[in-house]
Amino acid sequence: MKYYLLSVIQPSEGAPPSAEALADIVGSLELFHQELREAGAWVFAGGLHGPESATVLRPKGEEVLAADGPFTEGKEYLGGVCVIKAPDLDAALDWGRKASRATTLPIEVRPFLHPADER
């Protein structure tokens, strides 16, 4: 079994969904997460605050410097993550498709470097 990261790609521009649309998305996500749990694929999931809430830590010699917010700006940012267990990339992509439908946003599917059973 391998671990995969499903990254929710959030647009930084445009209007956020209405309260009603957001409630529908939250309901869809809850159903998606329940399906993951029932399939034994659930590891962790959570949404993130916007990039303006970030603190970036950078090593500089013996010190680590802290700066508010992201260093670069973009049209998209990481809006949330879901870590899943799947036997292979095809299965992870199937979960990613379901996540995309639930969130109504693009999902990036990326494997971790080492299989879960190697840890």
C-alpha positions, 0 to 999 in steps of 0.5 A: 500500500502506498500513500498519496497526497491529494492537493486541493488547488484553490484559485486566488482570484474570483469570488468565493462560493455562496454560503449555500454552494459552500454548504453543498461542497462541505456535504459532498466532502463529508460523503467523500471522506466517509467513503474513504474511511469505509474503503480503508483508504483514509489517513488524514484530510483538512482545509487550509487558511489562505496563504496570507496566514502563512509564516515562511521559515528560511535557514540562513547560516546558523539562524532560521528567519521568519517572514509573514506570508508566502514568498511568491504570489500565484493564481492558485494556492494550496487550499487543502490536503488529503492523505490516502492509502491506495494500492497504485496510482490508478486507484489514487487517481480514482480517489482524486477524481472523486475529490475533484467532484466533491470540492469542485476544484482541481486536485493534484495527485502525488505519491510519497517517495517511499511506500507506506510498508517501508516505514 
